[in-house]
Structures are given as C-alpha cells and as structure tokens.
C-alpha cells in the first residue's frame, strides 16, 4: 500500500496530473525550485504511452511531453494548469 501512495505523491502532488477525459489530462505542476525537475517515463493513460518532463524555473514550469513522434513543449506560470490531448 505504501508504494501506491508514493506513486500518487509524484503524479498528483509534484506533477499535478488529473484525468479530464479519455485521452485528455490536466497538468498543474508544483515542482519545488530546489528539486529543479521531474521526469516520468512510459506513463500509460487513456490507452496511450508517453513521457513527461517538468522543469521548474523561477517564474513557472516548462512542460515537455513526448508521445511517439509528437513532442509538445509549453511554459506555464506558477499556479496555472495546462491540458494535453493524447491522440
């Protein structure tokens, strides 16, 4: 049971991953400046597999999503959310 809680702390706490639809996720990251970045590989959600890297900067977060040949890079300010649609 403890290992499942650790996974939820990373996905929901640091990355702020929330499913919105079958292939749609909302990201509301809260990576501490001291940590710098978080990278999750081979996330399986909505029948898809993708990699996620969130880099903390002084004024926000840079989000990178790799899904096959598709690469999404987006910057959000602190406290904002970003929705991605996997296809």
PyMOL Python script that loads the backbone (N, CA, C, O; Angstrom):
from pymol import cmd

cmd.read_pdbstr("""\
ATOM      1  N   UNK A   1       0.810  -1.190   0.000  1.00  0.00           N
ATOM      2  CA  UNK A   1       0.000   0.000   0.000  1.00  0.00           C
ATOM      3  C   UNK A   1       0.858   1.261   0.000  1.00  0.00           C
ATOM      4  O   UNK A   1       0.480   2.270  -0.596  1.00  0.00           O
ATOM      5  N   UNK A   2       2.014   1.210   0.666  1.00  0.00           N
ATOM      6  CA  UNK A   2       2.870   2.392   0.740  1.00  0.00           C
ATOM      7  C   UNK A   2       3.426   2.762  -0.630  1.00  0.00           C
ATOM      8  O   UNK A   2       3.571   3.947  -0.930  1.00  0.00           O
ATOM      9  N   UNK A   3       3.738   1.777  -1.464  1.00  0.00           N
ATOM     10  CA  UNK A   3       4.290   2.087  -2.789  1.00  0.00           C
ATOM     11  C   UNK A   3       3.250   2.779  -3.665  1.00  0.00           C
ATOM     12  O   UNK A   3       3.611   3.613  -4.495  1.00  0.00           O
ATOM     13  N   UNK A   4       1.990   2.459  -3.505  1.00  0.00           N
ATOM     14  CA  UNK A   4       0.937   3.132  -4.268  1.00  0.00           C
ATOM     15  C   UNK A   4       0.804   4.584  -3.821  1.00  0.00           C
ATOM     16  O   UNK A   4       0.543   5.461  -4.644  1.00  0.00           O
ATOM     17  N   UNK A   5       0.978   4.844  -2.546  1.00  0.00           N
ATOM     18  CA  UNK A   5       0.920   6.222  -2.056  1.00  0.00           C
ATOM     19  C   UNK A   5       2.083   7.045  -2.604  1.00  0.00           C
ATOM     20  O   UNK A   5       1.908   8.219  -2.931  1.00  0.00           O
ATOM     21  N   UNK A   6       3.266   6.443  -2.706  1.00  0.00           N
ATOM     22  CA  UNK A   6       4.418   7.146  -3.263  1.00  0.00           C
ATOM     23  C   UNK A   6       4.148   7.549  -4.702  1.00  0.00           C
ATOM     24  O   UNK A   6       4.478   8.666  -5.100  1.00  0.00           O
ATOM     25  N   UNK A   7       3.560   6.667  -5.483  1.00  0.00           N
ATOM     26  CA  UNK A   7       3.234   6.974  -6.883  1.00  0.00           C
ATOM     27  C   UNK A   7       2.231   8.125  -6.955  1.00  0.00           C
ATOM     28  O   UNK A   7       2.351   8.988  -7.825  1.00  0.00           O
ATOM     29  N   UNK A   8       1.267   8.153  -6.079  1.00  0.00           N
ATOM     30  CA  UNK A   8       0.275   9.241  -6.079  1.00  0.00           C
ATOM     31  C   UNK A   8       0.894  10.569  -5.668  1.00  0.00           C
ATOM     32  O   UNK A   8       0.490  11.615  -6.177  1.00  0.00           O
ATOM     33  N   UNK A   9       1.857  10.553  -4.765  1.00  0.00           N
ATOM     34  CA  UNK A   9       2.536  11.790  -4.363  1.00  0.00           C
ATOM     35  C   UNK A   9       3.241  12.400  -5.566  1.00  0.00           C
ATOM     36  O   UNK A   9       3.189  13.615  -5.759  1.00  0.00           O
ATOM     37  N   UNK A  10       3.897  11.580  -6.373  1.00  0.00           N
ATOM     38  CA  UNK A  10       4.615  12.078  -7.548  1.00  0.00           C
ATOM     39  C   UNK A  10       3.634  12.545  -8.618  1.00  0.00           C
ATOM     40  O   UNK A  10       3.731  13.678  -9.088  1.00  0.00           O
ATOM     41  N   UNK A  11       2.695  11.694  -9.010  1.00  0.00           N
ATOM     42  CA  UNK A  11       1.805  12.032 -10.123  1.00  0.00           C
ATOM     43  C   UNK A  11       0.818  13.132  -9.779  1.00  0.00           C
ATOM     44  O   UNK A  11       0.591  14.027 -10.593  1.00  0.00           O
ATOM     45  N   UNK A  12       0.231  13.087  -8.600  1.00  0.00           N
ATOM     46  CA  UNK A  12      -0.777  14.087  -8.238  1.00  0.00           C
ATOM     47  C   UNK A  12      -0.165  15.290  -7.535  1.00  0.00           C
ATOM     48  O   UNK A  12      -0.618  16.417  -7.732  1.00  0.00           O
ATOM     49  N   UNK A  13       0.857  15.064  -6.719  1.00  0.00           N
ATOM     50  CA  UNK A  13       1.452  16.145  -5.960  1.00  0.00           C
ATOM     51  C   UNK A  13       2.415  16.997  -6.770  1.00  0.00           C
ATOM     52  O   UNK A  13       2.155  18.180  -6.989  1.00  0.00           O
ATOM     53  N   UNK A  14       3.518  16.418  -7.217  1.00  0.00           N
ATOM     54  CA  UNK A  14       4.528  17.183  -7.942  1.00  0.00           C
ATOM     55  C   UNK A  14       4.107  17.531  -9.366  1.00  0.00           C
ATOM     56  O   UNK A  14       4.324  18.657  -9.813  1.00  0.00           O
ATOM     57  N   UNK A  15       3.512  16.585 -10.080  1.00  0.00           N
ATOM     58  CA  UNK A  15       3.161  16.808 -11.482  1.00  0.00           C
ATOM     59  C   UNK A  15       1.748  17.347 -11.654  1.00  0.00           C
ATOM     60  O   UNK A  15       1.452  17.985 -12.664  1.00  0.00           O
ATOM     61  N   UNK A  16       0.885  17.106 -10.703  1.00  0.00           N
ATOM     62  CA  UNK A  16      -0.486  17.606 -10.784  1.00  0.00           C
ATOM     63  C   UNK A  16      -1.272  17.001 -11.930  1.00  0.00           C
ATOM     64  O   UNK A  16      -2.089  17.685 -12.545  1.00  0.00           O
ATOM     65  N   UNK A  17      -1.039  15.721 -12.230  1.00  0.00           N
ATOM     66  CA  UNK A  17      -1.733  15.051 -13.332  1.00  0.00           C
ATOM     67  C   UNK A  17      -3.146  14.678 -12.884  1.00  0.00           C
ATOM     68  O   UNK A  17      -3.334  13.967 -11.897  1.00  0.00           O
ATOM     69  N   UNK A  18      -4.133  15.175 -13.631  1.00  0.00           N
ATOM     70  CA  UNK A  18      -5.528  14.864 -13.357  1.00  0.00           C
ATOM     71  C   UNK A  18      -6.201  14.465 -14.667  1.00  0.00           C
ATOM     72  O   UNK A  18      -6.171  15.239 -15.623  1.00  0.00           O
ATOM     73  N   UNK A  19      -6.813  13.270 -14.741  1.00  0.00           N
ATOM     74  CA  UNK A  19      -7.537  12.906 -15.958  1.00  0.00           C
ATOM     75  C   UNK A  19      -8.779  13.772 -16.122  1.00  0.00           C
ATOM     76  O   UNK A  19      -9.544  13.960 -15.177  1.00  0.00           O
ATOM     77  N   UNK A  20      -8.972  14.298 -17.328  1.00  0.00           N
ATOM     78  CA  UNK A  20     -10.122  15.143 -17.636  1.00  0.00           C
ATOM     79  C   UNK A  20     -11.087  14.401 -18.553  1.00  0.00           C
ATOM     80  O   UNK A  20     -12.301  14.583 -18.460  1.00  0.00           O
ATOM     81  N   UNK A  21     -10.555  13.576 -19.426  1.00  0.00           N
ATOM     82  CA  UNK A  21     -11.344  12.786 -20.359  1.00  0.00           C
ATOM     83  C   UNK A  21     -10.581  11.530 -20.699  1.00  0.00           C
ATOM     84  O   UNK A  21      -9.562  11.230 -20.077  1.00  0.00           O
ATOM     85  N   UNK A  22     -11.067  10.788 -21.688  1.00  0.00           N
ATOM     86  CA  UNK A  22     -10.428   9.523 -22.040  1.00  0.00           C
ATOM     87  C   UNK A  22      -8.978   9.728 -22.469  1.00  0.00           C
ATOM     88  O   UNK A  22      -8.103   8.974 -22.044  1.00  0.00           O
ATOM     89  N   UNK A  23      -8.713  10.711 -23.283  1.00  0.00           N
ATOM     90  CA  UNK A  23      -7.349  10.981 -23.755  1.00  0.00           C
ATOM     91  C   UNK A  23      -6.914  12.418 -23.448  1.00  0.00           C
ATOM     92  O   UNK A  23      -6.095  12.992 -24.165  1.00  0.00           O
ATOM     93  N   UNK A  24      -7.464  12.981 -22.392  1.00  0.00           N
ATOM     94  CA  UNK A  24      -7.180  14.363 -22.047  1.00  0.00           C
ATOM     95  C   UNK A  24      -6.751  14.446 -20.582  1.00  0.00           C
ATOM     96  O   UNK A  24      -7.433  13.933 -19.694  1.00  0.00           O
ATOM     97  N   UNK A  25      -5.609  15.103 -20.343  1.00  0.00           N
ATOM     98  CA  UNK A  25      -5.073  15.251 -18.997  1.00  0.00           C
ATOM     99  C   UNK A  25      -4.856  16.720 -18.682  1.00  0.00           C
ATOM    100  O   UNK A  25      -4.529  17.511 -19.566  1.00  0.00           O
ATOM    101  N   UNK A  26      -5.036  17.077 -17.435  1.00  0.00           N
ATOM    102  CA  UNK A  26      -4.726  18.408 -16.961  1.00  0.00           C
ATOM    103  C   UNK A  26      -3.463  18.306 -16.111  1.00  0.00           C
ATOM    104  O   UNK A  26      -3.352  17.415 -15.268  1.00  0.00           O
ATOM    105  N   UNK A  27      -2.520  19.208 -16.326  1.00  0.00           N
ATOM    106  CA  UNK A  27      -1.281  19.237 -15.559  1.00  0.00           C
ATOM    107  C   UNK A  27      -1.224  20.536 -14.767  1.00  0.00           C
ATOM    108  O   UNK A  27      -1.328  21.622 -15.337  1.00  0.00           O
ATOM    109  N   UNK A  28      -1.060  20.423 -13.468  1.00  0.00           N
ATOM    110  CA  UNK A  28      -0.909  21.575 -12.573  1.00  0.00           C
ATOM    111  C   UNK A  28       0.320  21.316 -11.708  1.00  0.00           C
ATOM    112  O   UNK A  28       0.185  20.995 -10.527  1.00  0.00           O
ATOM    113  N   UNK A  29       1.511  21.451 -12.278  1.00  0.00           N
ATOM    114  CA  UNK A  29       2.718  21.066 -11.547  1.00  0.00           C
ATOM    115  C   UNK A  29       3.039  21.989 -10.382  1.00  0.00           C
ATOM    116  O   UNK A  29       2.690  23.169 -10.378  1.00  0.00           O
ATOM    117  N   UNK A  30       3.710  21.418  -9.401  1.00  0.00           N
ATOM    118  CA  UNK A  30       4.193  22.192  -8.257  1.00  0.00           C
ATOM    119  C   UNK A  30       5.562  21.650  -7.839  1.00  0.00           C
ATOM    120  O   UNK A  30       5.769  21.255  -6.691  1.00  0.00           O
ATOM    121  N   UNK A  31       6.476  21.640  -8.786  1.00  0.00           N
ATOM    122  CA  UNK A  31       7.834  21.155  -8.537  1.00  0.00           C
ATOM    123  C   UNK A  31       8.596  22.237  -7.764  1.00  0.00           C
ATOM    124  O   UNK A  31       8.645  23.383  -8.210  1.00  0.00           O
ATOM    125  N   UNK A  32       9.183  21.900  -6.625  1.00  0.00           N
ATOM    126  CA  UNK A  32       9.936  22.895  -5.869  1.00  0.00           C
ATOM    127  C   UNK A  32      11.170  23.377  -6.643  1.00  0.00           C
ATOM    128  O   UNK A  32      11.780  22.609  -7.388  1.00  0.00           O
ATOM    129  N   UNK A  33      11.524  24.628  -6.464  1.00  0.00           N
ATOM    130  CA  UNK A  33      12.677  25.209  -7.143  1.00  0.00           C
ATOM    131  C   UNK A  33      13.951  24.454  -6.781  1.00  0.00           C
ATOM    132  O   UNK A  33      14.838  24.299  -7.621  1.00  0.00           O
ATOM    133  N   UNK A  34      14.051  23.984  -5.540  1.00  0.00           N
ATOM    134  CA  UNK A  34      15.232  23.249  -5.092  1.00  0.00           C
ATOM    135  C   UNK A  34      15.379  21.908  -5.806  1.00  0.00           C
ATOM    136  O   UNK A  34      16.498  21.447  -6.033  1.00  0.00           O
ATOM    137  N   UNK A  35      14.262  21.280  -6.159  1.00  0.00           N
ATOM    138  CA  UNK A  35      14.298  19.990  -6.859  1.00  0.00           C
ATOM    139  C   UNK A  35      14.699  20.187  -8.314  1.00  0.00           C
ATOM    140  O   UNK A  35      15.490  19.410  -8.846  1.00  0.00           O
ATOM    141  N   UNK A  36      14.168  21.207  -8.957  1.00  0.00           N
ATOM    142  CA  UNK A  36      14.575  21.547 -10.320  1.00  0.00           C
ATOM    143  C   UNK A  36      13.747  20.907 -11.412  1.00  0.00           C
ATOM    144  O   UNK A  36      13.233  21.612 -12.280  1.00  0.00           O
ATOM    145  N   UNK A  37      13.601  19.586 -11.398  1.00  0.00           N
ATOM    146  CA  UNK A  37      12.855  18.926 -12.468  1.00  0.00           C
ATOM    147  C   UNK A  37      12.356  17.556 -12.014  1.00  0.00           C
ATOM    148  O   UNK A  37      12.860  16.964 -11.060  1.00  0.00           O
ATOM    149  N   UNK A  38      11.346  17.078 -12.737  1.00  0.00           N
ATOM    150  CA  UNK A  38      10.786  15.741 -12.540  1.00  0.00           C
ATOM    151  C   UNK A  38      10.580  15.144 -13.915  1.00  0.00           C
ATOM    152  O   UNK A  38      10.066  15.811 -14.813  1.00  0.00           O
ATOM    153  N   UNK A  39      10.977  13.891 -14.087  1.00  0.00           N
ATOM    154  CA  UNK A  39      10.782  13.212 -15.369  1.00  0.00           C
ATOM    155  C   UNK A  39      10.147  11.851 -15.118  1.00  0.00           C
ATOM    156  O   UNK A  39      10.659  11.043 -14.344  1.00  0.00           O
ATOM    157  N   UNK A  40       9.023  11.612 -15.788  1.00  0.00           N
ATOM    158  CA  UNK A  40       8.330  10.326 -15.709  1.00  0.00           C
ATOM    159  C   UNK A  40       8.354   9.702 -17.095  1.00  0.00           C
ATOM    160  O   UNK A  40       7.993  10.353 -18.075  1.00  0.00           O
ATOM    161  N   UNK A  41       8.775   8.452 -17.185  1.00  0.00           N
ATOM    162  CA  UNK A  41       8.849   7.768 -18.465  1.00  0.00           C
ATOM    163  C   UNK A  41       7.795   6.676 -18.543  1.00  0.00           C
ATOM    164  O   UNK A  41       7.459   6.032 -17.549  1.00  0.00           O
ATOM    165  N   UNK A  42       7.291   6.490 -19.734  1.00  0.00           N
ATOM    166  CA  UNK A  42       6.332   5.414 -20.032  1.00  0.00           C
ATOM    167  C   UNK A  42       5.084   5.481 -19.161  1.00  0.00           C
ATOM    168  O   UNK A  42       4.697   4.493 -18.536  1.00  0.00           O
ATOM    169  N   UNK A  43       4.461   6.650 -19.128  1.00  0.00           N
ATOM    170  CA  UNK A  43       3.193   6.807 -18.421  1.00  0.00           C
ATOM    171  C   UNK A  43       2.095   6.220 -19.307  1.00  0.00           C
ATOM    172  O   UNK A  43       1.988   6.573 -20.482  1.00  0.00           O
ATOM    173  N   UNK A  44       1.298   5.344 -18.757  1.00  0.00           N
ATOM    174  CA  UNK A  44       0.191   4.742 -19.502  1.00  0.00           C
ATOM    175  C   UNK A  44      -1.107   5.370 -19.027  1.00  0.00           C
ATOM    176  O   UNK A  44      -1.504   5.203 -17.874  1.00  0.00           O
ATOM    177  N   UNK A  45      -1.769   6.095 -19.927  1.00  0.00           N
ATOM    178  CA  UNK A  45      -3.031   6.746 -19.589  1.00  0.00           C
ATOM    179  C   UNK A  45      -3.883   6.840 -20.844  1.00  0.00           C
ATOM    180  O   UNK A  45      -3.380   7.192 -21.912  1.00  0.00           O
ATOM    181  N   UNK A  46      -5.146   6.534 -20.727  1.00  0.00           N
ATOM    182  CA  UNK A  46      -6.065   6.641 -21.856  1.00  0.00           C
ATOM    183  C   UNK A  46      -5.684   5.765 -23.032  1.00  0.00           C
ATOM    184  O   UNK A  46      -5.950   6.121 -24.180  1.00  0.00           O
ATOM    185  N   UNK A  47      -5.069   4.631 -22.767  1.00  0.00           N
ATOM    186  CA  UNK A  47      -4.658   3.733 -23.845  1.00  0.00           C
ATOM    187  C   UNK A  47      -3.417   4.218 -24.584  1.00  0.00           C
ATOM    188  O   UNK A  47      -3.069   3.668 -25.629  1.00  0.00           O
ATOM    189  N   UNK A  48      -2.750   5.235 -24.061  1.00  0.00           N
ATOM    190  CA  UNK A  48      -1.557   5.792 -24.689  1.00  0.00           C
ATOM    191  C   UNK A  48      -0.363   5.655 -23.741  1.00  0.00           C
ATOM    192  O   UNK A  48      -0.532   5.441 -22.541  1.00  0.00           O
ATOM    193  N   UNK A  49       0.824   5.781 -24.288  1.00  0.00           N
ATOM    194  CA  UNK A  49       2.048   5.754 -23.505  1.00  0.00           C
ATOM    195  C   UNK A  49       2.860   6.992 -23.873  1.00  0.00           C
ATOM    196  O   UNK A  49       3.076   7.261 -25.055  1.00  0.00           O
ATOM    197  N   UNK A  50       3.310   7.744 -22.876  1.00  0.00           N
ATOM    198  CA  UNK A  50       4.060   8.968 -23.153  1.00  0.00           C
ATOM    199  C   UNK A  50       5.059   9.237 -22.035  1.00  0.00           C
ATOM    200  O   UNK A  50       4.974   8.657 -20.952  1.00  0.00           O
ATOM    201  N   UNK A  51       6.008  10.128 -22.318  1.00  0.00           N
ATOM    202  CA  UNK A  51       6.992  10.580 -21.344  1.00  0.00           C
ATOM    203  C   UNK A  51       6.668  12.023 -20.971  1.00  0.00           C
ATOM    204  O   UNK A  51       6.165  12.786 -21.796  1.00  0.00           O
ATOM    205  N   UNK A  52       6.954  12.388 -19.737  1.00  0.00           N
ATOM    206  CA  UNK A  52       6.667  13.731 -19.246  1.00  0.00           C
ATOM    207  C   UNK A  52       7.872  14.263 -18.492  1.00  0.00           C
ATOM    208  O   UNK A  52       8.426  13.577 -17.633  1.00  0.00           O
ATOM    209  N   UNK A  53       8.280  15.488 -18.814  1.00  0.00           N
ATOM    210  CA  UNK A  53       9.349  16.150 -18.077  1.00  0.00           C
ATOM    211  C   UNK A  53       8.871  17.543 -17.704  1.00  0.00           C
ATOM    212  O   UNK A  53       8.418  18.306 -18.557  1.00  0.00           O
ATOM    213  N   UNK A  54       8.975  17.868 -16.414  1.00  0.00           N
ATOM    214  CA  UNK A  54       8.588  19.183 -15.915  1.00  0.00           C
ATOM    215  C   UNK A  54       9.820  19.811 -15.289  1.00  0.00           C
ATOM    216  O   UNK A  54      10.406  19.259 -14.357  1.00  0.00           O
ATOM    217  N   UNK A  55      10.210  20.966 -15.803  1.00  0.00           N
ATOM    218  CA  UNK A  55      11.366  21.688 -15.303  1.00  0.00           C
ATOM    219  C   UNK A  55      10.894  22.953 -14.601  1.00  0.00           C
ATOM    220  O   UNK A  55      10.152  23.749 -15.177  1.00  0.00           O
ATOM    221  N   UNK A  56      11.320  23.133 -13.373  1.00  0.00           N
ATOM    222  CA  UNK A  56      10.930  24.316 -12.605  1.00  0.00           C
ATOM    223  C   UNK A  56      11.873  25.463 -12.932  1.00  0.00           C
ATOM    224  O   UNK A  56      13.092  25.295 -12.954  1.00  0.00           O
ATOM    225  N   UNK A  57      11.303  26.610 -13.181  1.00  0.00           N
ATOM    226  CA  UNK A  57      12.063  27.833 -13.375  1.00  0.00           C
ATOM    227  C   UNK A  57      11.571  28.835 -12.342  1.00  0.00           C
ATOM    228  O   UNK A  57      10.564  28.588 -11.679  1.00  0.00           O
ATOM    229  N   UNK A  58      12.254  29.949 -12.194  1.00  0.00           N
ATOM    230  CA  UNK A  58      11.918  30.910 -11.145  1.00  0.00           C
ATOM    231  C   UNK A  58      10.482  31.422 -11.260  1.00  0.00           C
ATOM    232  O   UNK A  58       9.834  31.672 -10.244  1.00  0.00           O
ATOM    233  N   UNK A  59       9.985  31.579 -12.475  1.00  0.00           N
ATOM    234  CA  UNK A  59       8.654  32.166 -12.668  1.00  0.00           C
ATOM    235  C   UNK A  59       7.602  31.177 -13.171  1.00  0.00           C
ATOM    236  O   UNK A  59       6.493  31.590 -13.511  1.00  0.00           O
ATOM    237  N   UNK A  60       7.919  29.887 -13.227  1.00  0.00           N
ATOM    238  CA  UNK A  60       6.932  28.915 -13.689  1.00  0.00           C
ATOM    239  C   UNK A  60       7.526  27.546 -13.954  1.00  0.00           C
ATOM    240  O   UNK A  60       8.572  27.183 -13.415  1.00  0.00           O
ATOM    241  N   UNK A  61       6.829  26.789 -14.805  1.00  0.00           N
ATOM    242  CA  UNK A  61       7.237  25.426 -15.155  1.00  0.00           C
ATOM    243  C   UNK A  61       7.257  25.260 -16.673  1.00  0.00           C
ATOM    244  O   UNK A  61       6.372  25.751 -17.373  1.00  0.00           O
ATOM    245  N   UNK A  62       8.270  24.568 -17.169  1.00  0.00           N
ATOM    246  CA  UNK A  62       8.303  24.176 -18.576  1.00  0.00           C
ATOM    247  C   UNK A  62       7.890  22.714 -18.646  1.00  0.00           C
ATOM    248  O   UNK A  62       8.488  21.860 -17.990  1.00  0.00           O
ATOM    249  N   UNK A  63       6.868  22.429 -19.440  1.00  0.00           N
ATOM    250  CA  UNK A  63       6.333  21.079 -19.562  1.00  0.00           C
ATOM    251  C   UNK A  63       6.704  20.525 -20.927  1.00  0.00           C
ATOM    252  O   UNK A  63       6.476  21.175 -21.947  1.00  0.00           O
ATOM    253  N   UNK A  64       7.281  19.317 -20.949  1.00  0.00           N
ATOM    254  CA  UNK A  64       7.610  18.635 -22.194  1.00  0.00           C
ATOM    255  C   UNK A  64       6.943  17.270 -22.194  1.00  0.00           C
ATOM    256  O   UNK A  64       7.101  16.492 -21.253  1.00  0.00           O
ATOM    257  N   UNK A  65       6.197  16.984 -23.253  1.00  0.00           N
ATOM    258  CA  UNK A  65       5.521  15.698 -23.413  1.00  0.00           C
ATOM    259  C   UNK A  65       6.011  15.066 -24.701  1.00  0.00           C
ATOM    260  O   UNK A  65       5.962  15.690 -25.761  1.00  0.00           O
ATOM    261  N   UNK A  66       6.484  13.831 -24.616  1.00  0.00           N
ATOM    262  CA  UNK A  66       6.906  13.068 -25.796  1.00  0.00           C
ATOM    263  C   UNK A  66       5.978  11.873 -25.943  1.00  0.00           C
ATOM    264  O   UNK A  66       5.851  11.046 -25.040  1.00  0.00           O
ATOM    265  N   UNK A  67       5.335  11.803 -27.098  1.00  0.00           N
ATOM    266  CA  UNK A  67       4.396  10.718 -27.404  1.00  0.00           C
ATOM    267  C   UNK A  67       4.685  10.262 -28.825  1.00  0.00           C
ATOM    268  O   UNK A  67       4.172  10.834 -29.788  1.00  0.00           O
ATOM    269  N   UNK A  68       5.513   9.225 -28.950  1.00  0.00           N
ATOM    270  CA  UNK A  68       5.907   8.764 -30.284  1.00  0.00           C
ATOM    271  C   UNK A  68       6.702   9.838 -31.005  1.00  0.00           C
ATOM    272  O   UNK A  68       7.744  10.279 -30.519  1.00  0.00           O
ATOM    273  N   UNK A  69       6.212  10.259 -32.166  1.00  0.00           N
ATOM    274  CA  UNK A  69       6.872  11.303 -32.946  1.00  0.00           C
ATOM    275  C   UNK A  69       6.422  12.700 -32.549  1.00  0.00           C
ATOM    276  O   UNK A  69       6.935  13.687 -33.076  1.00  0.00           O
ATOM    277  N   UNK A  70       5.473  12.796 -31.630  1.00  0.00           N
ATOM    278  CA  UNK A  70       4.925  14.091 -31.223  1.00  0.00           C
ATOM    279  C   UNK A  70       5.672  14.602 -29.990  1.00  0.00           C
ATOM    280  O   UNK A  70       5.813  13.889 -28.996  1.00  0.00           O
ATOM    281  N   UNK A  71       6.148  15.849 -30.070  1.00  0.00           N
ATOM    282  CA  UNK A  71       6.821  16.498 -28.936  1.00  0.00           C
ATOM    283  C   UNK A  71       6.095  17.807 -28.648  1.00  0.00           C
ATOM    284  O   UNK A  71       5.991  18.673 -29.517  1.00  0.00           O
ATOM    285  N   UNK A  72       5.596  17.944 -27.426  1.00  0.00           N
ATOM    286  CA  UNK A  72       4.904  19.158 -27.002  1.00  0.00           C
ATOM    287  C   UNK A  72       5.759  19.827 -25.933  1.00  0.00           C
ATOM    288  O   UNK A  72       6.180  19.179 -24.975  1.00  0.00           O
ATOM    289  N   UNK A  73       6.013  21.110 -26.093  1.00  0.00           N
ATOM    290  CA  UNK A  73       6.737  21.880 -25.092  1.00  0.00           C
ATOM    291  C   UNK A  73       5.925  23.144 -24.815  1.00  0.00           C
ATOM    292  O   UNK A  73       5.558  23.875 -25.735  1.00  0.00           O
ATOM    293  N   UNK A  74       5.652  23.387 -23.534  1.00  0.00           N
ATOM    294  CA  UNK A  74       4.803  24.521 -23.173  1.00  0.00           C
ATOM    295  C   UNK A  74       5.252  25.078 -21.829  1.00  0.00           C
ATOM    296  O   UNK A  74       5.571  24.316 -20.917  1.00  0.00           O
ATOM    297  N   UNK A  75       5.280  26.401 -21.700  1.00  0.00           N
ATOM    298  CA  UNK A  75       5.627  27.058 -20.445  1.00  0.00           C
ATOM    299  C   UNK A  75       4.357  27.592 -19.786  1.00  0.00           C
ATOM    300  O   UNK A  75       3.521  28.212 -20.444  1.00  0.00           O
ATOM    301  N   UNK A  76       4.222  27.347 -18.483  1.00  0.00           N
ATOM    302  CA  UNK A  76       3.099  27.915 -17.731  1.00  0.00           C
ATOM    303  C   UNK A  76       3.632  28.642 -16.507  1.00  0.00           C
ATOM    304  O   UNK A  76       4.641  28.241 -15.926  1.00  0.00           O
ATOM    305  N   UNK A  77       2.956  29.700 -16.122  1.00  0.00           N
ATOM    306  CA  UNK A  77       3.314  30.446 -14.922  1.00  0.00           C
ATOM    307  C   UNK A  77       2.920  29.651 -13.684  1.00  0.00           C
ATOM    308  O   UNK A  77       2.128  28.712 -13.761  1.00  0.00           O
ATOM    309  N   UNK A  78       3.475  30.033 -12.556  1.00  0.00           N
ATOM    310  CA  UNK A  78       3.170  29.348 -11.296  1.00  0.00           C
ATOM    311  C   UNK A  78       1.674  29.417 -11.003  1.00  0.00           C
ATOM    312  O   UNK A  78       1.053  30.470 -11.142  1.00  0.00           O
ATOM    313  N   UNK A  79       1.104  28.286 -10.598  1.00  0.00           N
ATOM    314  CA  UNK A  79      -0.310  28.222 -10.249  1.00  0.00           C
ATOM    315  C   UNK A  79      -1.246  27.970 -11.416  1.00  0.00           C
ATOM    316  O   UNK A  79      -2.441  27.765 -11.207  1.00  0.00           O
ATOM    317  N   UNK A  80      -0.731  27.979 -12.651  1.00  0.00           N
ATOM    318  CA  UNK A  80      -1.579  27.726 -13.822  1.00  0.00           C
ATOM    319  C   UNK A  80      -1.642  26.243 -14.131  1.00  0.00           C
ATOM    320  O   UNK A  80      -0.851  25.453 -13.616  1.00  0.00           O
ATOM    321  N   UNK A  81      -2.601  25.873 -14.987  1.00  0.00           N
ATOM    322  CA  UNK A  81      -2.762  24.499 -15.457  1.00  0.00           C
ATOM    323  C   UNK A  81      -2.592  24.455 -16.966  1.00  0.00           C
ATOM    324  O   UNK A  81      -2.709  25.471 -17.651  1.00  0.00           O
ATOM    325  N   UNK A  82      -2.313  23.255 -17.470  1.00  0.00           N
ATOM    326  CA  UNK A  82      -2.161  23.034 -18.908  1.00  0.00           C
ATOM    327  C   UNK A  82      -2.816  21.720 -19.252  1.00  0.00           C
ATOM    328  O   UNK A  82      -2.562  20.711 -18.595  1.00  0.00           O
ATOM    329  N   UNK A  83      -3.662  21.712 -20.280  1.00  0.00           N
ATOM    330  CA  UNK A  83      -4.335  20.478 -20.692  1.00  0.00           C
ATOM    331  C   UNK A  83      -3.694  19.928 -21.956  1.00  0.00           C
ATOM    332  O   UNK A  83      -3.406  20.667 -22.897  1.00  0.00           O
ATOM    333  N   UNK A  84      -3.476  18.623 -21.962  1.00  0.00           N
ATOM    334  CA  UNK A  84      -2.946  17.968 -23.149  1.00  0.00           C
ATOM    335  C   UNK A  84      -3.944  16.927 -23.619  1.00  0.00           C
ATOM    336  O   UNK A  84      -4.615  16.275 -22.819  1.00  0.00           O
ATOM    337  N   UNK A  85      -4.028  16.787 -24.925  1.00  0.00           N
ATOM    338  CA  UNK A  85      -4.886  15.766 -25.544  1.00  0.00           C
ATOM    339  C   UNK A  85      -3.981  14.791 -26.260  1.00  0.00           C
ATOM    340  O   UNK A  85      -3.235  15.177 -27.160  1.00  0.00           O
ATOM    341  N   UNK A  86      -4.038  13.528 -25.867  1.00  0.00           N
ATOM    342  CA  UNK A  86      -3.218  12.480 -26.477  1.00  0.00           C
ATOM    343  C   UNK A  86      -4.010  11.828 -27.601  1.00  0.00           C
ATOM    344  O   UNK A  86      -5.162  11.434 -27.419  1.00  0.00           O
ATOM    345  N   UNK A  87      -3.387  11.721 -28.748  1.00  0.00           N
ATOM    346  CA  UNK A  87      -4.081  11.048 -29.859  1.00  0.00           C
ATOM    347  C   UNK A  87      -3.173  10.075 -30.536  1.00  0.00           C
ATOM    348  O   UNK A  87      -3.578   9.414 -31.493  1.00  0.00           O
TER     349      UNK A  87
END
""", "prot")
cmd.dss("prot")
cmd.show_as("cartoon", "prot")
cmd.util.cbc("prot")
cmd.orient("prot")
